[in-house]
Amino acid sequence: MEGGNSPNLQLQQLPLATAAVSVQPHMDSFSYKENLIGALLAIFGHLVSSIALNLQKYSHIRLAGSKDPRAYFKTKTWWCGFLLLLLGELAVFSSYAFAPVSLIVPLGAVSVIASAIIGIIFIKEKWKPKEFLRRYVLSFLGCGLAVVGTYLLVTFGPNSHEKMTAENITRHLVSWPFLLYVLVEIIVFCLLLYFYKEKNANYIVVILLLVALLGSMTVVTVKAVAGMIVVSIQGTLQLDSPIFYIMLVCMIATAIYQATFLAQASQLYDSAQIASVGYILSTAAAISAGATFYLDFTGQDVLHICMFALGCLIAFLGVFLITRNRKKPVPFEPYISMDAMPGMQNMHDKGIAVQPDLKASFSYGALENNDNMPEIYTPATLPIVQEQHGPKGVSAPPYRVLEHSKKD
């Protein structure tokens, strides 16, 4: 009986297996289509944001070089850049709803490429072709490498897709790999913050690591919020779930603190260094967070993972070469350091500027607000007196200090 029924069972199970095989390519093609939509949205958003920032910068430069008394926010150019910036950020935000985090984050190299090309096109200097190629060869090489890296990222990016429902996000949020990752990240963040605040470790790697750790949480929450909004638009309401508002609050909070640390880094270091080091650290941290929370690389073969890693390395090298070629501004400090004066207190930490005295008198310097300072900090002017020659063998002082009252 069992031997006679086995062929029938095999014949009945064959159509089901065939149907399963026929559905799988359709799902793969749809997921690749979503990857392409997300990548194109991210590339478009970064391009538009780069153009917008350069428009706003052009507005500031034009106002600074003219006698126009208007503020920058009253010009059409600045508002055009502001609207384009909103459009670009909205496109990048929407891209997280279609493609994995590990694919969208490295595409930030497009913004660096666009900024480099715009900077080369709008050069105001006179140059010869040989000088131009010699001066900007690193920029061209970096742009080429960044484009190749971006192509590899889009081609071999992770292909994991799931609906961003409240149930799925909650399941990922309480999974033990992500909880372990968050624990390690909190410990590293607290250690870096301690060295930065208490030990004055104002190194660019320390500050941008703080930014990268916060940014990894930002991209995780951005994908959750954007995905739940898209699922709600498609017909399944997710905005009434508490997890949506938890992710929204975390997204806003991490973005604000991330911008704060970036502002502090921009006051200490050049923007080119911040762009290159920040891109590398933020991308690495975001890919790690996406792979841990959303399991982006689950089911991917070794070849795709290796080619994706190669694309990241090539994009990192391209961004480094682009930012390496930028001119570094030479800072000018028209202030006298009080450390060079024996017995004088250092006032730079208290925000008191000490400027050089350009008068003919011999003076250590003049404070900005002498009226509000104690008498001990009032600069003492030492008039120079001609040396008087006395009898031989008797040495006279080369100068004498004239004692003046406070009224004099």
Phi, psi and omega in degrees: 000316181292322179292327180285330181276343185296321177296322179296320179296320179295320179293325180287330181276343183295315178297326180294317179295321178295321179295322180294321179292325182287333181281329187299316178298325179297319179293321179295317180295324179292321180292321176294326176295319176296319176302316181294319179297315179296318180295317179295321177297319180293317179296315178298317181296317179293322177297312182294320179296321178295317177297320181296315180296322178290327175295316178295322177295320177297324178296317178296317182294319181293323177290324180291330181266007180233175180263020180288119182280358184290152174282161185295328182281003176255009179257149180291326181296317181294318180291327175296317176296323180295317179293321176295324178296318176297319178297317179295316179294326177294322178294318178295320178298318181290332183296331180293338180283343184252323186242160179295158180298320183294343176268323186284318187298314180296343180288000173297345176297336179298323179296320178293320178297314181296319179296321179294318180293318178297320179295325179286322182293319185263033176288136181263356185274157173271132183213158174261157183302319180294319178295323181296314181294320181292325183283324186247023179293324178294323178295316178296317178296318178297319178297319179297315179295320180295323177294317178298317178298321178295320178298316179295323179296316181291322184287316185250022179292162179297149186238037180265128182224137172208154180289135181277069175272163180298324180294316181294319181294319178296321179296319177291326185292327182259010178288146185292328177297320181287322177297320176295319178297317179295320179298313178297319181294321179295319179296314180296320180296317180295321178296315179296320179294324177296312179294328181286319184272316187269322182262003180055041177276079184273045178279149183294327180292322180294312182294315183285338170292321174299318178296318182293319179295318175293321180295328178296321175289328179296314183291327177296314180287327178297315179296321179296313181294313180296319179295320179291327176293317179295318178297323178293322178294326180288348174129344179257105186292127178238354185284351178268004181270141179297331182295332178296315182285330174296314178294324180295317179294317178297322179298313182293317183295313180294325179293321180293312179293327176296317177294327178296314179292325177295321177296322177292323178292324180292337177281341184253332188229164180289149182295330179294317177296319179297320181295315183287307182294319179296321179296317182294311183292317182294320179295316179298317180292320181292320178297319178297318179293319179294321179291332181275319184277307185265359179054053186298324187261015177290128180086357179277141179281169186295324182297314180296320180294317180294318179292324177294318177296321177296320177298320177297316181296319179294319177295320176300314180296320179297315179296321179297318180291324179295312182285337179294331186274354182286149178288136177264126180293140178270115182288143177243122183244100182274035183238153178265131178282126181285349179293335183283353183257121180292137176079006181252146182278142177282121186254002182294327182291339180265005177079020181261115183279136178246118185249151178291145179268120183266009180281173184281345182285155179277106187220152178280341182143168181235132177283158182290317182237091181279337184291327184268002183260154175296164184293336183291335182266001179290130184295135180265122178270130183247094178294138181273130180248138180297142180290131179260125182273120178261202178296162181294142179086351179252122181264133178258150179294140182294337178206165175225150181267124178274125180273124179242148172282170182291331178291320180293000000 
